[in-house]
Structure formats: C-alpha cells, structure tokens
Amino acid sequence: MRYGCISLGNVNCDQCGRDIPYPERYMVVDEGKKKPKRLCGDCALKRGYAKLDKGDKEINFILSEGDAKS
C-alpha cells in the first residue's frame, strides 16, 4: 500500500537519506512484511511511484499499484 504524506520536519528519505523538511510531501510504501519505506519526491519519481505535472513543477504520487510502472 502507498500513502502520500506531508513532512512535519523530522523525516528522512530511506533511499537517498536526505532530510524532508516541513511542509514537503513524501511517500510511504508499505510492502507488507518489510518495514515501510519513506521516499522523497525525487526518489519516488526515480522508482516510478510519481509523475510530474503542470510543466514539471508539481509531483503527483501514484497511490494505486495498477497505475505504476514496473
């Protein structure tokens, strides 16, 4: 399951390790048995969990697994 969240300022990306400051958006990917991963917008884009809209200025997270790229 995937969740779109807003950072309260004490969140780090589990892939690249950077701080996600308030009020930046991030994604939580819960794959079941593993610990949920928190991904910043850039890492979510790289993994195909997000797409850019409005002239590459707005990140939209893809929350349903059927819409994501494999």
C-alpha positions as CSV (number, residue, x, y, z in Angstrom):
1,M,0.0,0.0,0.0
2,R,1.2,3.5,-0.7
3,Y,0.5,6.7,1.2
4,G,1.1,10.4,0.3
5,C,2.2,12.3,3.4
6,I,3.4,15.8,4.5
7,S,6.6,16.0,6.5
8,L,6.5,17.6,9.9
9,G,10.2,18.2,9.7
10,N,11.6,15.1,11.3
11,V,11.5,12.7,8.3
12,N,14.4,11.3,6.2
13,C,14.2,9.5,2.9
14,D,15.0,5.8,3.3
15,Q,16.6,5.6,-0.2
16,C,18.8,8.7,-0.5
17,G,19.0,9.7,3.2
18,R,18.2,13.4,2.7
19,D,16.1,15.3,5.2
20,I,12.5,16.0,4.1
21,P,11.7,19.4,5.6
22,Y,8.2,20.7,6.6
23,P,5.9,21.0,4.5
24,E,7.4,18.9,1.7
25,R,5.5,15.9,0.5
26,Y,6.8,12.4,0.7
27,M,5.6,8.9,0.0
28,V,5.3,5.8,2.3
29,V,5.5,2.4,0.6
30,D,4.3,-0.5,2.8
31,E,5.2,-3.7,1.0
32,G,3.7,-6.0,3.7
33,K,6.3,-8.0,5.7
34,K,9.1,-5.4,5.3
35,K,9.4,-2.1,7.2
36,P,7.6,0.7,5.3
37,K,9.9,2.9,3.3
38,R,9.7,6.7,3.2
39,L,10.6,8.2,-0.1
40,C,11.2,11.9,-1.0
41,G,9.6,13.2,-4.2
42,D,12.8,12.7,-6.3
43,C,13.2,9.1,-5.2
44,A,9.5,8.4,-5.8
45,L,10.0,9.8,-9.3
46,K,13.0,7.6,-10.0
47,R,11.2,4.4,-8.8
48,G,8.1,5.2,-10.9
49,Y,5.8,5.9,-7.9
50,A,5.2,9.5,-9.0
51,K,4.9,11.7,-12.1
52,L,5.5,15.4,-12.9
53,D,2.6,17.6,-14.0
54,K,2.0,21.3,-14.7
55,G,5.2,22.0,-16.6
56,D,7.4,19.7,-14.5
57,K,6.7,21.7,-11.3
58,E,4.2,19.5,-9.5
59,I,4.8,16.0,-8.3
60,N,1.8,13.7,-8.2
61,F,2.2,10.4,-6.3
62,I,0.7,7.2,-7.9
63,L,-1.0,5.6,-5.0
64,S,-2.7,2.6,-6.7
65,E,-0.3,-0.2,-7.8
66,G,-2.1,-0.8,-11.1
67,D,-1.1,2.7,-12.3
68,A,2.6,2.5,-11.5
69,K,5.3,1.5,-14.0
70,S,7.0,-1.9,-13.3
